[in-house]
Amino acid sequence: MQLRPAHAPDLVDAMELLRAAGLPCPGPEDPAVTLFVAVEAGEVVACAGFERHAGMALVRSVAVRADRRGRGAGRQAVTRVLEELDRHGVPVAYLVTLDAAAFFERLGFVALDRADVPAAIQSSPEWSLHACVGGTWMRRGR
């Protein structure tokens, strides 16, 4: 499996993964999303991305093709995002999940109260999405 920054042709497949998982697709109103893809046999099997906000990041757009779940593609894609954040000196990352808190805990994230999410992260359009309001907010880093 190859992990790499998403290229323009990958975006259609990545958006399809996100829609299939019931996740929001980055739109023109969103802050810039840096997206990575896991490619196997020429096909995008997973994606993960992040938005930067005031020295922090919001990890988002994490999805794995249904037939590839449980085989490490999602973990590898999120790990690649976290390595990129470390490389750029971003010490803390937040995310919201509806049903994958245990997965993200294994990657070093801890749950936190929604009220403890900093204002910079609250500026993301994801903050006010109906589904995200009831999700589990998590943080990794200092």
C-alpha positions in Angstrom: 0.0 0.0 0.0 1.3 3.5 -0.9 0.5 6.5 1.3 0.8 9.9 -0.4 -0.7 13.3 -0.6 -3.9 13.2 -2.7 -3.5 14.3 -6.3 -6.4 15.8 -8.2 -7.5 12.5 -9.8 -7.7 11.0 -6.2 -10.2 13.5 -5.0 -13.2 11.9 -6.7 -12.4 8.6 -5.1 -11.7 10.2 -1.7 -15.0 12.1 -1.8 -16.8 8.8 -2.7 -15.2 7.2 0.3 -16.4 10.0 2.6 -19.9 10.0 1.2 -20.1 6.2 1.6 -19.1 6.6 5.3 -21.6 9.4 5.8 -18.9 12.0 6.4 -18.8 15.6 5.1 -16.7 16.3 2.1 -14.4 19.3 2.2 -16.1 22.1 0.3 -15.1 25.5 -1.0 -16.3 27.2 2.2 -14.0 25.0 4.3 -10.5 26.0 5.4 -7.8 24.3 3.2 -7.8 20.6 3.8 -4.5 18.7 3.4 -5.6 15.2 2.3 -3.6 12.0 2.1 -4.7 8.7 0.4 -3.8 5.1 0.8 -3.5 3.5 -2.6 -3.5 -0.2 -3.3 -3.4 -1.7 -6.8 -4.0 1.7 -8.2 -7.2 2.3 -6.2 -7.8 4.7 -3.3 -8.7 2.5 -0.3 -8.5 5.1 2.5 -8.1 8.8 3.1 -7.3 11.1 6.0 -6.8 14.8 6.2 -6.4 17.9 8.3 -7.2 21.6 8.6 -4.8 24.0 10.3 -6.2 26.4 12.8 -3.9 28.8 14.8 -1.1 26.4 15.4 -3.4 23.4 15.9 -5.1 21.0 13.6 -8.5 19.4 13.1 -8.0 15.9 11.8 -10.9 15.1 9.4 -12.0 13.2 6.3 -10.9 9.8 7.7 -12.6 7.0 5.7 -11.7 3.5 4.6 -13.3 1.5 1.8 -15.7 -1.0 3.3 -13.9 -4.0 1.9 -10.6 -2.8 3.4 -11.7 -2.0 6.9 -9.8 -3.7 9.7 -6.7 -4.2 7.7 -4.7 -1.2 8.8 -5.3 1.2 5.9 -7.1 3.7 8.1 -4.5 3.5 10.8 -1.7 4.1 8.3 -3.5 7.0 6.7 -4.1 8.8 10.1 -0.5 8.0 11.2 0.7 9.7 8.0 -1.4 12.8 8.8 0.0 12.9 12.4 3.6 12.5 11.0 2.9 15.5 8.7 1.6 17.5 11.6 4.7 16.6 13.7 6.9 17.5 10.7 5.4 21.0 10.6 5.6 21.5 14.3 1.8 21.3 15.0 1.8 20.1 18.6 -1.9 19.3 19.1 -4.7 17.9 16.9 -8.4 17.6 17.5 -11.1 15.6 15.9 -14.7 14.6 16.2 -16.0 11.1 15.7 -19.4 9.6 15.8 -18.4 5.9 16.2 -14.6 5.5 16.1 -13.4 6.7 19.5 -11.7 3.4 20.3 -9.9 3.5 17.0 -8.6 7.0 17.6 -7.7 6.2 21.3 -5.3 3.5 19.9 -3.6 6.4 18.0 -3.1 8.5 21.1 -6.3 10.6 21.1 -8.2 11.2 24.3 -11.8 12.2 24.6 -12.6 15.7 25.9 -15.7 17.7 26.7 -16.9 19.7 23.7 -16.7 22.8 25.9 -12.9 22.3 26.1 -12.4 22.5 22.4 -10.5 25.8 21.7 -12.1 28.6 19.8 -9.7 28.2 16.9 -11.0 24.7 16.2 -14.6 25.8 16.8 -14.1 28.1 13.8 -14.1 25.1 11.5 -17.4 24.5 9.6 -17.4 21.0 11.1 -17.9 22.4 14.5 -21.5 23.3 13.7 -22.5 20.3 11.6 -25.5 18.7 13.2 -23.8 15.2 13.3 -20.7 16.7 14.9 -22.5 18.4 17.6 -23.3 15.0 19.2 -20.0 13.4 18.4 -17.1 12.6 20.6 -14.4 15.3 20.5 -10.9 14.1 21.0 -7.4 15.6 21.3 -3.9 14.4 20.8 -0.8 16.3 21.9 -0.1 18.9 24.5 
